[in-house]
């Protein structure tokens, strides 16, 4: 199907394709809801939107609700889950097509789930994938520039996200709730929608809190909450989920138990441990800001702790996918330059663009050191492991759980950063820690 659509886009003039696109997407959204009998009317639907942290927030929320005895379903960039049945998301899109989502909501209703948790993207909103899904709640995590070339401007990108909040506003459901991060400059715009309950939050609501290499720790409603995921940014995600779960009747005690005991979130600061004497992480970070936060999460303060101890932060870095957000490539290179001791640039998702051109543009932001350029992603990961010493940290970013490397003419190569990392760590035969 992807190859067919790729061919169609090349044949049909862009102006004609763009003109009919909104109508096409709207009709498919309506048809999907019609075929599956408007299932969102019969289940509590919670949307999560923002630039970063959406998938993690949905997973925290799912764990908290389940700990409260709720039956849940989830569709996010990582997986699709109905009660206990879970399958990985291999669509190479965070928010799948309209028919698929409506089908999943119907399956959740038929399985007698009480809650359907949906990660909603700006691209999904642009293509009306959220239409005819009656929302009960929406969590806004944060907003920073992304998909600018697709949307035309940051303002258009922001407005696409805000259209999701307006979908909540226009939902026929009763007792709708918006939960918005007020530490983000766009938080007030999301909180301003006309719904029955509006809940602002900020990091102050988590005090006392801290995050280090061992995980995150914060306080919610008198309960201490912890999870083995580094980074202050993940406190925001867990806090938003906790607030939402409490709104739907889960006690703070159950929320704390649910989050503490939840499995690791794949591809989100996922720690890979095969007994090697250095740390390895796989993370989805694909913007300059998310890279900065990921790098800083591996030290008690921005990259200086590792450096003071004579240890290295080694990064394997690609870029955004080919043909999109070219403007942020040098910015990502600059962030790596400021935080990492050794930079290895590699191929990621070039699509129809020359991958070497992409890498050169990332390298353009690196001014104080000379990065290694290894186009084969597996060789790049292997090189990072070969130079890592005891106590160092290696972070592989950009793909997370993405199942393919997307190449020219719609071709795709099966891929899994975490799986490759584990295989190569075993092959290299590093001496386990004492």
C-alpha positions as CSV (number, residue, x, y, z in Angstrom):
1,X,0.0,0.0,0.0
2,X,2.8,2.4,0.8
3,X,4.4,1.8,-2.5
4,X,1.1,2.4,-4.3
5,X,0.5,5.7,-2.5
6,X,4.1,6.7,-3.2
7,X,3.5,6.1,-6.9
8,X,0.2,7.9,-6.9
9,X,1.7,11.0,-5.3
10,X,4.4,11.0,-8.1
11,X,1.8,10.7,-10.9
12,X,-0.9,13.1,-9.7
13,X,0.1,16.8,-9.8
14,X,0.8,18.1,-6.2
15,X,-1.8,20.9,-6.6
16,X,-4.6,18.5,-7.5
17,X,-3.5,16.0,-4.8
18,X,-3.5,18.7,-2.1
19,X,-6.8,20.1,-3.2
20,X,-8.7,16.8,-2.8
21,X,-6.7,15.5,0.2
22,X,-8.9,17.1,3.0
23,X,-12.1,15.7,1.4
24,X,-10.5,12.3,1.0
25,X,-9.3,12.2,4.6
26,X,-12.7,13.4,6.0
27,X,-14.7,10.9,4.0
28,X,-12.4,8.0,5.2
29,X,-12.8,9.2,8.8
30,X,-16.6,9.2,8.5
31,X,-16.6,5.8,6.7
32,X,-14.4,4.3,9.4
33,X,-16.7,5.5,12.1
34,X,-19.8,4.3,10.2
35,X,-18.4,0.8,9.4
36,X,-17.6,0.3,13.1
37,X,-20.8,1.9,14.4
38,X,-19.3,5.0,16.0
39,X,-17.7,3.0,18.8
40,X,-16.2,6.0,20.7
41,X,-19.7,6.8,21.9
42,X,-19.6,3.7,24.1
43,X,-16.2,4.1,25.9
44,X,-14.2,6.8,27.7
45,X,-11.6,8.1,25.2
46,X,-8.6,9.9,26.5
47,X,-6.3,11.6,24.0
48,X,-2.7,12.6,24.5
49,X,-1.0,15.2,22.3
50,X,2.1,17.4,22.3
51,X,5.5,17.3,20.6
52,X,7.4,15.1,23.1
53,X,6.4,12.5,25.7
54,X,3.1,11.4,24.2
55,X,3.8,7.7,24.0
56,X,5.4,7.7,27.5
57,X,2.4,9.5,28.9
58,X,0.0,7.1,27.4
59,X,1.9,4.2,29.0
60,X,2.1,5.8,32.4
61,X,-1.7,6.5,32.2
62,X,-2.4,2.9,31.1
63,X,-0.4,1.6,34.1
64,X,-2.1,3.9,36.6
65,X,-5.6,3.1,35.3
66,X,-4.9,-0.7,35.3
67,X,-3.6,-0.4,38.9
68,X,-7.0,1.1,39.8
69,X,-8.7,-2.0,38.4
70,X,-9.8,-0.4,35.1
71,X,-9.9,-2.3,31.8
72,X,-8.0,-0.4,29.2
73,X,-7.0,-0.3,25.5
74,X,-4.2,1.8,24.0
75,X,-3.0,2.9,20.6
76,X,0.3,4.8,20.5
77,X,3.6,4.9,18.6
78,X,4.9,1.9,20.5
79,X,2.0,-0.6,20.5
80,X,-1.7,-1.5,20.2
81,X,-3.2,-3.1,23.2
82,X,-6.7,-4.4,24.1
83,X,-6.9,-5.5,27.8
84,X,-4.0,-7.9,28.0
85,X,-3.4,-8.5,24.3
86,X,-0.6,-6.3,23.0
87,X,1.1,-6.1,19.6
88,X,3.9,-3.7,18.4
89,X,3.1,-0.8,16.2
90,X,4.9,-1.5,12.9
91,X,3.1,1.0,10.8
92,X,6.0,3.6,10.9
93,X,3.4,6.1,12.0
94,X,2.4,7.1,15.5
95,X,-1.3,7.5,14.7
96,X,-2.5,4.9,12.2
97,X,-5.2,5.4,9.6
98,X,-8.9,6.1,10.4
99,X,-10.3,2.6,9.7
100,X,-7.6,1.0,11.9
101,X,-8.3,3.3,14.8
102,X,-12.1,2.9,14.6
103,X,-11.6,-0.9,14.4
104,X,-9.4,-0.8,17.6
105,X,-12.0,1.3,19.4
106,X,-14.7,-1.2,18.4
107,X,-12.5,-4.1,19.6
108,X,-12.0,-2.3,22.9
109,X,-15.8,-1.7,23.3
110,X,-16.5,-5.4,22.5
111,X,-13.8,-6.4,25.1
112,X,-15.7,-4.3,27.6
113,X,-12.8,-1.9,28.1
114,X,-13.7,1.2,30.1
115,X,-10.9,3.4,28.7
116,X,-9.4,3.9,25.3
117,X,-6.1,5.8,25.4
118,X,-5.1,7.4,22.1
119,X,-1.9,9.2,21.1
120,X,-2.9,12.0,18.7
121,X,-0.4,13.7,16.4
122,X,-0.5,16.9,14.4
123,X,-0.2,14.9,11.2
124,X,-3.1,12.7,12.3
125,X,-5.2,15.9,13.0
126,X,-4.2,17.3,9.6
127,X,-5.5,14.2,8.0
128,X,-8.6,14.1,10.1
129,X,-7.7,10.8,11.8
130,X,-9.2,12.1,15.0
131,X,-12.6,13.0,13.4
132,X,-15.6,11.1,14.6
133,X,-13.8,10.0,17.7
134,X,-15.7,11.5,20.6
135,X,-13.2,12.5,23.2
136,X,-13.8,12.6,27.0
137,X,-10.3,13.9,28.0
138,X,-7.2,15.4,26.5
139,X,-3.7,15.7,28.0
140,X,-1.3,18.3,26.5
141,X,2.3,17.6,27.2
142,X,4.4,20.3,25.5
143,X,5.0,22.0,22.1
144,X,8.2,22.8,20.2
145,X,8.9,23.2,16.5
146,X,8.5,20.0,14.5
147,X,7.0,19.0,11.1
148,X,7.4,22.6,10.0
149,X,7.8,21.8,6.3
150,X,4.7,19.6,6.4
151,X,2.5,22.2,8.1
152,X,4.1,25.3,6.5
153,X,4.9,27.1,9.8
154,X,5.2,26.7,13.5
155,X,1.9,28.5,13.8
156,X,0.2,26.0,11.5
157,X,1.7,23.1,13.5
158,X,0.5,24.6,16.7
159,X,-3.0,25.2,15.3
160,X,-3.1,21.5,14.1
161,X,-2.5,20.5,17.7
162,X,-5.1,23.0,19.0
163,X,-7.6,21.5,16.6
164,X,-7.4,18.4,18.8
165,X,-8.3,20.5,21.8
166,X,-11.2,21.9,19.9
167,X,-12.3,18.4,19.0
168,X,-12.6,17.8,22.7
169,X,-14.5,21.1,23.0
170,X,-17.0,20.0,20.3
171,X,-17.3,16.4,21.7
172,X,-20.9,15.5,22.7
173,X,-19.6,13.7,25.8
174,X,-20.4,15.0,29.2
175,X,-17.9,15.9,31.9
176,X,-15.0,16.5,29.5
177,X,-11.6,17.4,30.9
178,X,-8.4,19.0,29.6
179,X,-5.1,18.5,31.5
180,X,-2.4,21.0,30.3
181,X,1.2,21.6,31.1
182,X,1.4,25.2,32.1
183,X,5.2,25.2,32.2
184,X,4.9,25.2,28.4
185,X,4.2,28.5,26.7
186,X,1.3,27.0,24.7
187,X,-0.3,25.5,27.9
188,X,-2.7,28.5,28.4
189,X,-4.1,28.1,24.8
190,X,-4.9,24.5,25.4
191,X,-6.4,25.1,28.9
192,X,-8.6,27.8,27.4
193,X,-11.0,25.4,25.6
194,X,-14.6,25.4,26.9
195,X,-15.0,22.1,28.7
196,X,-16.4,21.1,32.1
197,X,-13.1,20.6,33.8
198,X,-9.7,22.3,33.2
199,X,-6.7,21.1,35.1
200,X,-3.4,23.0,34.8
201,X,-0.2,21.4,36.1
202,X,3.5,22.2,36.4
203,X,6.6,20.7,37.8
204,X,5.7,22.4,41.1
205,X,2.9,19.9,41.5
206,X,5.5,17.1,41.7
207,X,7.6,18.6,44.5
208,X,9.7,17.3,46.1
209,X,11.1,15.6,43.0
210,X,14.4,14.6,41.4
211,X,15.6,12.5,38.5
212,X,19.0,10.9,38.0
213,X,20.6,8.0,36.2
214,X,18.7,5.5,38.3
215,X,15.2,6.9,37.5
216,X,12.6,9.5,38.5
217,X,11.1,10.3,41.8
218,X,8.3,12.7,42.7
219,X,5.4,13.3,45.0
220,X,1.8,13.2,44.0
221,X,-1.1,13.7,46.4
222,X,1.1,12.7,49.3
223,X,2.4,9.6,47.7
224,X,6.0,9.0,46.6
225,X,6.1,7.9,43.0
226,X,9.2,6.3,41.3
227,X,10.0,4.7,38.0
228,X,13.3,3.4,36.5
229,X,13.4,6.0,33.7
230,X,15.9,8.9,33.8
231,X,15.1,12.5,33.0
232,X,13.1,15.3,34.5
233,X,11.1,15.4,31.3
234,X,9.7,12.0,32.3
235,X,8.4,13.5,35.5
236,X,6.1,15.7,33.5
237,X,4.8,12.7,31.6
238,X,4.2,10.6,34.7
239,X,2.6,13.6,36.5
240,X,0.2,14.3,33.7
241,X,-0.8,10.6,33.7
242,X,-1.3,10.6,37.5
243,X,-3.5,13.7,37.4
244,X,-5.6,12.1,34.7
245,X,-5.9,8.8,36.5
246,X,-6.9,10.6,39.7
247,X,-9.6,12.5,37.8
248,X,-11.1,9.1,36.7
249,X,-11.2,7.8,40.2
250,X,-7.8,6.0,40.8
251,X,-6.3,6.6,44.2
252,X,-2.8,8.1,44.5
253,X,-1.6,4.9,46.2
254,X,-2.7,2.8,43.3
255,X,-1.2,5.2,40.8
256,X,2.1,5.0,42.6
257,X,2.0,1.2,42.6
258,X,1.0,1.1,38.9
259,X,3.8,3.4,37.7
260,X,6.4,1.7,39.9
261,X,5.6,-1.8,38.6
262,X,5.0,-1.0,35.0
263,X,7.3,-2.7,32.4
264,X,10.0,-0.6,30.7
265,X,8.8,1.6,28.0
266,X,10.4,0.4,24.8
267,X,12.5,2.8,22.9
268,X,12.1,5.6,25.5
269,X,15.4,5.9,27.3
270,X,15.4,2.2,27.2
271,X,18.4,0.8,29.0
272,X,20.1,-2.1,27.3
273,X,22.1,-4.4,29.7
274,X,23.9,-7.4,28.5
275,X,26.5,-7.3,31.2
276,X,28.7,-4.7,29.5
277,X,30.8,-2.4,31.7
278,X,29.2,0.8,30.2
279,X,25.6,2.0,30.0
280,X,23.6,1.8,26.7
281,X,20.4,3.6,26.0
282,X,18.0,3.6,23.0
283,X,15.7,6.6,22.7
284,X,13.3,8.0,20.2
285,X,14.6,11.6,20.5
286,X,14.4,13.3,17.1
287,X,14.4,17.0,17.8
288,X,17.2,19.2,19.2
289,X,15.3,19.8,22.4
290,X,14.5,16.1,23.0
291,X,18.1,15.3,22.3
292,X,19.3,17.8,24.8
293,X,17.0,16.4,27.5
294,X,18.0,12.8,26.7
295,X,21.7,13.7,26.9
296,X,21.3,15.6,30.2
297,X,19.3,12.8,31.7
298,X,22.4,10.6,31.6
299,X,24.2,13.0,34.0
300,X,23.3,14.6,37.3
301,X,23.8,18.0,35.6
302,X,24.2,18.8,31.9
303,X,26.9,16.4,30.7
304,X,29.4,17.7,33.2
305,X,29.2,14.8,35.7
306,X,30.5,12.3,33.2
307,X,33.2,14.6,32.1
308,X,34.4,15.4,35.6
309,X,34.8,11.7,36.3
310,X,36.7,11.2,33.1
311,X,33.9,9.3,31.5
312,X,32.5,9.7,28.0
313,X,29.0,10.2,26.6
314,X,29.1,8.6,23.2
315,X,26.2,9.3,20.8
316,X,25.0,7.5,17.7
317,X,23.0,10.2,15.9
318,X,21.0,10.3,12.6
319,X,18.5,13.1,11.9
320,X,15.0,13.7,10.9
321,X,13.6,11.6,8.1
322,X,14.6,12.6,4.6
323,X,12.7,15.5,3.0
324,X,11.4,16.9,6.2
325,X,12.5,19.4,8.9
326,X,15.8,20.1,7.3
327,X,16.2,23.2,9.3
328,X,16.8,21.3,12.6
329,X,19.6,19.1,11.3
330,X,22.4,21.5,12.3
331,X,20.7,22.3,15.5
332,X,20.7,18.6,16.4
333,X,24.4,18.4,15.5
334,X,25.1,21.4,17.8
335,X,23.3,19.8,20.7
336,X,25.4,16.7,20.3
337,X,28.5,18.8,20.0
338,X,27.7,20.5,23.3
339,X,26.9,17.4,25.3
340,X,28.7,14.4,23.9
341,X,32.4,13.4,24.1
342,X,32.3,11.4,20.9
343,X,29.8,11.8,18.0
344,X,29.0,9.1,15.4
345,X,26.7,10.2,12.6
346,X,24.8,7.5,10.8
347,X,21.9,6.8,8.4
348,X,18.4,6.9,9.8
349,X,15.4,7.3,7.5
350,X,16.5,9.0,4.3
351,X,13.4,8.2,2.2
352,X,14.1,9.7,-1.2
353,X,16.8,12.1,0.0
354,X,20.6,11.4,-0.3
355,X,21.5,10.1,3.2
356,X,25.0,11.5,2.9
357,X,23.6,15.0,2.3
358,X,21.5,14.6,5.4
359,X,24.5,13.7,7.5
360,X,26.6,16.6,6.1
361,X,23.8,19.0,7.2
362,X,23.8,17.5,10.7
363,X,27.6,17.8,10.8
364,X,27.3,21.4,9.9
365,X,26.2,22.2,13.4
366,X,29.2,20.4,15.0
367,X,32.0,23.0,15.5
368,X,34.3,21.9,18.3
369,X,35.0,18.3,17.4
370,X,35.2,16.1,14.3
371,X,32.4,13.5,14.2
372,X,32.8,10.0,12.8
373,X,30.6,9.3,9.9
374,X,29.6,5.7,9.5
375,X,26.6,5.4,7.1
376,X,25.8,1.8,8.0
377,X,23.7,2.1,11.2
378,X,24.7,-1.3,12.5
379,X,28.4,-0.5,12.0
380,X,27.9,2.8,13.7
381,X,26.4,1.1,16.8
382,X,29.2,-1.4,16.8
383,X,31.8,1.3,16.6
384,X,30.2,3.1,19.6
385,X,30.5,-0.1,21.6
386,X,34.0,-0.8,20.6
387,X,35.3,2.6,21.8
388,X,33.2,2.7,25.0
389,X,35.2,2.2,28.2
390,X,34.0,1.2,31.7
391,X,31.7,3.8,33.1
392,X,30.9,5.5,29.8
393,X,27.4,5.9,28.4
394,X,26.3,5.2,24.8
395,X,23.0,6.6,23.6
396,X,21.5,5.6,20.3
397,X,18.8,8.1,19.2
398,X,16.2,8.8,16.5
399,X,14.4,5.5,16.0
400,X,13.3,4.1,19.3
401,X,10.9,1.3,18.4
402,X,10.7,2.3,14.7
403,X,10.5,-1.1,12.9
404,X,12.1,0.0,9.6
405,X,14.8,2.2,8.0
406,X,12.8,4.0,5.3
407,X,14.7,4.3,2.0
408,X,14.2,5.5,-1.5
409,X,11.2,4.5,-3.7
410,X,9.2,3.3,-0.7
411,X,11.7,0.6,0.2
412,X,12.2,-0.2,3.8
413,X,14.6,-2.4,5.8
414,X,13.4,-4.1,8.9
415,X,15.1,-2.6,12.0
416,X,15.2,-2.5,15.8
417,X,17.8,-0.4,17.5
418,X,17.4,-2.3,20.8
419,X,17.6,-5.7,19.2
420,X,20.7,-4.8,17.2
421,X,22.3,-3.3,20.3
422,X,21.7,-6.5,22.3
423,X,23.1,-8.7,19.5
424,X,26.2,-6.7,19.1
425,X,26.9,-6.4,22.8
426,X,26.8,-10.2,23.0
427,X,29.0,-10.5,19.9
428,X,31.6,-8.1,21.3
429,X,31.8,-10.2,24.5
430,X,32.3,-7.3,26.9
431,X,33.4,-8.3,30.4
432,X,30.4,-8.0,32.8
433,X,30.5,-5.6,35.7
434,X,31.8,-7.0,38.9
